[in-house]
Amino acid sequence: MSQRLADPPPLNVSDLTADPLVQFERWLQDAHQTGAPVDTPMTLATIGGGGLPSARIVLYKGLYQGGLTFYTNYESRKGAELERNPRAALVFWLEALARQIRVEGNVEKLPAAVSQRYFSSRPRNSQLSAYISRQSRVVDTRAELQARMEEATERFTGKPVPCPADWGGYRVVPAMFEFWQGRPGRLHDRLVYRRKADAWTIERLEP
Ligand SMILES: Cc1cc2nc3c(=O)[nH]c(=O)nc-3n(C[C@H](O)[C@H](O)[C@H](O)COP(=O)(O)O)c2cc1C
């Protein structure tokens, strides 16, 4: 468990890199140095029918061509929402450093070959549960899932588990990044990057 900094240092524009992706990776690295796990959880918000927001936690899985990636079931609720409206917001909370990172942008599926490569690197049980789970559908009992798991375990004994066609990654291509540094007395620092054409602007927001 990581320890929280009692008095975090201030955050000024002069502390930031011109490229927010570099800044983002720096902050994640800082968090890992405090003992935060390598698999960083992030809240992913999508937009459902009627503009209704929905949010859940997924694991951040690194950058791919300038986008923040995660893996999931393409037929899940989030998958269906992204199919209709491919925009999302992400939120990271780096507790030990009292830092929050917010990201907004358009979402694209990763190439199937990239998803397949990642799928084959996962532990076998995770592969099998991704294979049998129709994520976000109603299921009557846990026993039904367990029976499907046993059936798949037997079927693929001694063979690789294939990456399901409805499973894979997405990348969120950022148009906005906010770096939030918690500060004493709630006078927090908030610095926002926005993409304007090919360049990034940086502004300070009130806390
Ligand atoms: C710490 C944590 C990490 C998670 N990581 C993932 C993930 O990487 N991919 C995923 O599909 N679901 C992940 N989940 C489960 C999701 O929060 C969610 O229950 C699931 O994706 C179904 O969401 P949906 O019905 O909105 O599509 C994670 C949950 C937690 C608590």
The ligand as an SDF file (V2000), in Angstrom:
LIG
                    3D

 31 33  0  0  0  0  0  0  0  0999 V2000
   -9.9360   -2.8320  -10.5080 C   0  0  0  0  0  0  0  0  0  0  0  0
  -10.8320   -3.2200  -11.6570 C   0  0  0  0  0  0  0  0  0  0  0  0
  -10.2750   -3.4430  -12.8910 C   0  0  0  0  0  0  0  0  0  0  0  0
  -11.0970   -3.8030  -13.9700 C   0  0  0  0  0  0  0  0  0  0  0  0
  -10.5250   -3.9480  -15.1990 N   0  0  0  0  0  0  0  0  0  0  0  0
  -11.3160   -4.2170  -16.2680 C   0  0  0  0  0  0  0  0  0  0  0  0
  -10.7580   -4.2370  -17.5920 C   0  0  0  0  0  0  0  0  0  0  0  0
   -9.5570   -3.9850  -17.8090 O   0  0  0  0  0  0  0  0  0  0  0  0
  -11.5990   -4.5360  -18.6200 N   0  0  0  0  0  0  0  0  0  0  0  0
  -12.9370   -4.7780  -18.4310 C   0  0  0  0  0  0  0  0  0  0  0  0
  -13.6410   -5.0530  -19.4110 O   0  0  0  0  0  0  0  0  0  0  0  0
  -13.4890   -4.7270  -17.2010 N   0  0  0  0  0  0  0  0  0  0  0  0
  -12.7210   -4.4370  -16.1290 C   0  0  0  0  0  0  0  0  0  0  0  0
  -13.2770   -4.3600  -14.8670 N   0  0  0  0  0  0  0  0  0  0  0  0
  -14.7520   -4.6150  -14.7250 C   0  0  0  0  0  0  0  0  0  0  0  0
  -15.5170   -3.3320  -15.1290 C   0  0  0  0  0  0  0  0  0  0  0  0
  -15.5010   -2.3920  -14.0750 O   0  0  0  0  0  0  0  0  0  0  0  0
  -16.9980   -3.6410  -15.5140 C   0  0  0  0  0  0  0  0  0  0  0  0
  -17.6490   -4.3340  -14.4850 O   0  0  0  0  0  0  0  0  0  0  0  0
  -17.1120   -4.4560  -16.8000 C   0  0  0  0  0  0  0  0  0  0  0  0
  -16.1540   -4.0630  -17.7770 O   0  0  0  0  0  0  0  0  0  0  0  0
  -18.5080   -4.3310  -17.4130 C   0  0  0  0  0  0  0  0  0  0  0  0
  -18.7940   -2.9820  -17.6920 O   0  0  0  0  0  0  0  0  0  0  0  0
  -19.9730   -2.5410  -18.7030 P   0  0  0  0  0  0  0  0  0  0  0  0
  -21.1460   -3.4220  -18.3990 O   0  0  0  0  0  0  0  0  0  0  0  0
  -20.2310   -1.1080  -18.3990 O   0  0  0  0  0  0  0  0  0  0  0  0
  -19.4660   -2.7560  -20.0960 O   0  0  0  0  0  0  0  0  0  0  0  0
  -12.4950   -3.9790  -13.7840 C   0  0  0  0  0  0  0  0  0  0  0  0
  -13.0410   -3.7480  -12.5230 C   0  0  0  0  0  0  0  0  0  0  0  0
  -12.2260   -3.3650  -11.4840 C   0  0  0  0  0  0  0  0  0  0  0  0
  -12.8730   -3.0880  -10.1380 C   0  0  0  0  0  0  0  0  0  0  0  0
  1  2  1  0
  2  3  1  0
  2 30  2  0
  3  4  2  0
  4  5  1  0
  4 28  1  0
  5  6  2  0
  6  7  1  0
  6 13  1  0
  7  8  2  0
  7  9  1  0
  9 10  1  0
 10 11  2  0
 10 12  1  0
 12 13  2  0
 13 14  1  0
 14 15  1  0
 14 28  1  0
 15 16  1  0
 16 17  1  0
 16 18  1  0
 18 19  1  0
 18 20  1  0
 20 21  1  0
 20 22  1  0
 22 23  1  0
 23 24  1  0
 24 25  2  0
 24 26  1  0
 24 27  1  0
 28 29  2  0
 29 30  1  0
 30 31  1  0
M  END
$$$$
